[in-house]
Every structure is written in C-alpha cells, then in structure tokens.
Amino acid sequence: MHIEKIQQNTTPRVPELIMQALVKAIEDGHIRVGEELPSERDLAEMLGVGRGSLRECLAILEFLGAIDGRGNRKVLLRDADYIQKARTWIECSNEMGGTEPFNEFRRVIEVGIVGLACERATEEDMAALDVAVTHLDEDPSNYMYDVEFHDALAVASHNSMLASTIHLVNNLIADVRIRFWDLPSYHEQTQQSHHAIYEAVKDRDAARAQREMIRHLNIVSQFAQNYPARDRGDEEAPVPEKA
C-alpha cells in the first residue's frame, strides 16, 4: 500500500494533513472501501507523523462513520467524497473563516444540551460540574478545565450522541481557544458565565441556563473574531465589551 508522507512545515494542523493524505490515497485507489487500514504504527511511519496526531484524525473519521474501529482494526467504510466532508470539521478549528460557522454550530448544539442537563442531570452529574467550575476557579490558566466543564454538561444531557459531538468539538477548537486563553479579561468573563450556567442547571431553570449559555458562547465568539490580531504580533487582541 502506498501513502505519501506528509510535509509538516505548512499551516494546517497535522491531523488535517493526515486527512488530506488519506483522502488522496483513497482517490488514487491505494485504499479501497471495505479494506482494512494499516496498523497505527505502520500508518504513522508511512505518513511520517506521531501516533497522537494520527489517532486524533482516525477518531474524527470513526465518529463521522468513515471508518469502523474494531479493537486495533480500522476498516474503511466510505469513499473519498464522503471523507472530504469530514475535513470541514478540522478546517473550522484553523481558519478564521470557519470560526463563525463553528460558533453558530455550538450555539445550536450547546443551548440544547444545557436545557437537557436541567431536566436530566443526576447528583453525580452535578458533582462533576461543581468539580469543573472549582478547577477553573483554582487554575484559570488551564484551558482543559474549560473543556472539562463543557464535556460534563454534555454528559449531564444523558444523550451519548451529543456528548460525543461536544467532545469532538472541544478537540477541534483547541487551537482557537489557546490563542486568547491567557487574556485575563477572557478568564474573568468566561468564569462568570460558567458559574451562571452551573447555578441555572443546579436550579433546574432551563430557560435561564440557555440564556446564560448563549451569553457565554457570544463572549467566546467575540474573542475568537479578534484572535488573528495576536498572530500579527500585537501584544493583545482587542478585548470585547462585557455582554
């Protein structure tokens, strides 16, 4: 099986480059629908990438139904045209033009999630949310605690599809989030909104929780629109006004 080794000195993140290489291999007939992919180790060596980046790409393909994962075996289920659609998920995390569609997607999904969490959250779910909020208060510089909070909300919806989707989204927007995460003004505004969402879910007030989630995502959207200014060497991106 022939798969071209990727060049990693380009703008896209490595998982996107892996996706491009796999799509080309499928288009060229080197991998066919129904065939088993090489092992992770062999595939990583063929592509010249780390196994962590490869796993991220394969996880996206598996989530989208392009491959079937059975233990260590990965079988191709879809053709290149289908997989091209998966690339839009990764592009949203890297290109400025993709941030607003991604934010719109999050508003649709996460507002629904928080409403379900108000109805379905168990004591265990609320404890997990409390831990996530506490972690953010104790170490606001660690963006993984923000991921923890949104993942915990999705789990509290008790809808496995929504929980899987949010987990994927959190991975895809990591690059965007990191660009402005260290701004104190971002910490202040998002921590306040995290607390407001948590309190609304705790009170089982779905309407309030959804309003607070919209406010939170609007804050994130405003910062995301400003993050390219920092790429140009500015000391700090313009800080959006408080919602």
Secondary structure, 3 states (H helix, E strand, C coil): CCCCCCCCCCCCCHHHHHHHHHHHHHHCCCCCCCCECCCHHHHHHHHCCCHHHHHHHHHHHHHCCCEEEECCEEEECCCHHHHHHHHHHHHCCCCHHHHHHHHHHHHHHHHHHHHHHHHHCCHHHHHHHHHHHHHHHHCCCCCHHHHHHHHHHHHHCCCHHHHHHHHHHHHHCHHHHHHHHCCHHHHHHHHHHHHHHHHHHHCCCHHHHHHHHHHHHHHHHHHHHHCHHHHCCCCCCCCCCCC
